[in-house]
Amino acid sequence: EKATSISIDYAVLEKASNVLTIKADIIWDDVGSWNSLPRYKGVNRDNNVLIGNVITHETYETTVYNDADGLIACLGVADLVVVRSGDVTMVAHRTQTDKIKELLAKIADDEKNRKYL
C-alpha cells in the first residue's frame, strides 16, 4: 500500500504533545533542493554546476544536470536550473525552484503529459 505523501513535521510533530526540543549549534541545509548542489558539488570559474554532458558559453550562476543521452548547451544565460532526466527537460530560474511541486501538479493534470511523471 502506498503511503501518503506528507512531511514528517506536519504529519507527526505538529500533532504530538510529548515532543521536546533542545538548542543545538548546527547548520541546516536542504540537501534535497537544486540550489544546494553548488555547496556540495562545487562550481566552475563561472559559478556553474555542470553534471553530465553539458557545454556552456557565457553562462553564469547556473546549475545544469543531464542524465540523458545527448548534449545540453547553454549560451548567454544566468541564474537558471536546467534539468534533463530521461525524456523530460525542466528550465527554471533558480529563485523559482521551490515551486517545482506546483509544476509537477500541472503536469499530473495534463492528460497528454502525465506519462512523463
Helices and strands as residue ranges (DSSP letters): H 8-8, I 9-13, G 34-36, H 37-41, E 49-51, E 54-57, E 63-66, E 72-75, E 80-85, E 88-93, G 94-99, H 100-109, G 114-116
